[in-house]
């Protein structure tokens, strides 16, 4: 087990390095001069020049890349130009928001998506199957921010059940307001994932339910519930876990838009603000963290994969 | 086995018969038909619709601001008194062209990169690691970054989304190439002295077309959704020229008082994405039953 984790982590090192280089390149693609941004609109050319030298922006590009790497190796992600705090502390401040949103959204997505998928596969070609697949298809076809606005009109403006925007921290505001501030965004965010997961679960279950061991289980009198739930789903789980990484990356991507609509001060909003404000170190740092998170999530998924299906090995 | 026979058969007839079989299966596939009709209607609306209403999509009229749907404004009017129906029809031109361009560009580059990695095995690790690294960034974030770098216009959205989707396409093409290169007909071609270019063009590319086309219909759907999301975030085609995304973005501030401004373009986006997804499902069932959904 430990060996498998080590092997998989080693394999991800080249990708992590490339992710870092790409984050750096992306920042240098952005038009405009960071030194001008920091110095402000009415700074003298001399002041701009001084700041440029302080930031090391007058050096050749490969030297900047090298020094950025050296800083990264020491855990220095740099400081935001606009926020007056380091990238790491800015991220740490907003991480609970994004994690809360993601956790709540997953708590909605997993049971619903999997149940719908199993139902559709079990009642194959019936109206239940058609209905579930239609819901799933609508889920992956409707723009999330649009459904978010409609949902706000219905649940916040008309019915007044939940706030239309903003975040209430769990620790200071308590679980009630926290939940109320997140349930609507989390449900909007889940819509796409539920559709995706239900479709994946259905096709995995269809493969499994055709197998001989399912017929054997039925023949020897195992209850239908156990046959489908245990014998069937256990085996379909392997295929479902495979898309776990995709689900999580959809979740990260989707949260960028959803945080924007509901004015949740999470990481997605931080990046978008950074890009709009040309806050180079912030963009570079957060993109890098997003990339790292994604790579590590995939390593975790691969490892869970070996736990669920002992036949899989990473050597 | 049928693959081998078909590819080795010198006659044009067999290939043609196979094409007919695919078409017949598609014609019998319900979700494919529904998707095709949906997409066809939307494309037709985008092409000839604007000529029918005969209204300038950017023409403002102070006196008819925020008119709810009526006979004169079937979809209502916005804060400048512009006709939403006309703007949605014109917006369809822009949004659907963006979707199509992204699908085509991702297809061409994804196929080129995927074939290179799958066929020339020495290059494979380097190419695919780069693709993995690009895929590590959420597609929407990569698109926001590149879109911001290139400036808010339709062409930068196309570039940004293509960069996000090329790696995903390349991975799928590579996977098919890895299977195809082990086929007997490919070895037969090589033994009989065919060059790499000939083999790629004549044997590899045609045989990975199925999964590629399926993937591209899904990318078309994602691209339409992503255009709307990027416009919403302020990195889309700039107003006043309408796209589905920027009509919704403009209507957001008045969503409570004038819900029709953002409702109808959103419906258009959903129907277009739904149509492409249905088309893709049908194509997948017929062309490549084993393919799983990829993003």
Interface residues (C-beta under 8 A of the other chain):
Chain A: X14 X15 X18 X19 X21 X22 X26 X29 X30 X31 X137 X138 X140 X141 X142 X143 X144 X145 X146 X147 X149 X150 X152 X153 X157 X196 X199 X200 X203 X239 X243 X246 X249 X250 X252 X253 X254 X256 X257 X260 X261 X268 X271 X272 X275 X276 X283 X287 X290 X291 X292 X294 X295
Chain B: X129 X130 X132 X133 X134 X135 X136 X137 X138 X139 X140 X141 X142 X144 X145 X146 X148 X149 X151 X221 X225 X228 X229 X232 X233 X234 X248 X252 X255 X256 X259 X262 X263 X266 X269 X270 X273 X274 X277 X278 X281 X292 X293 X294 X295
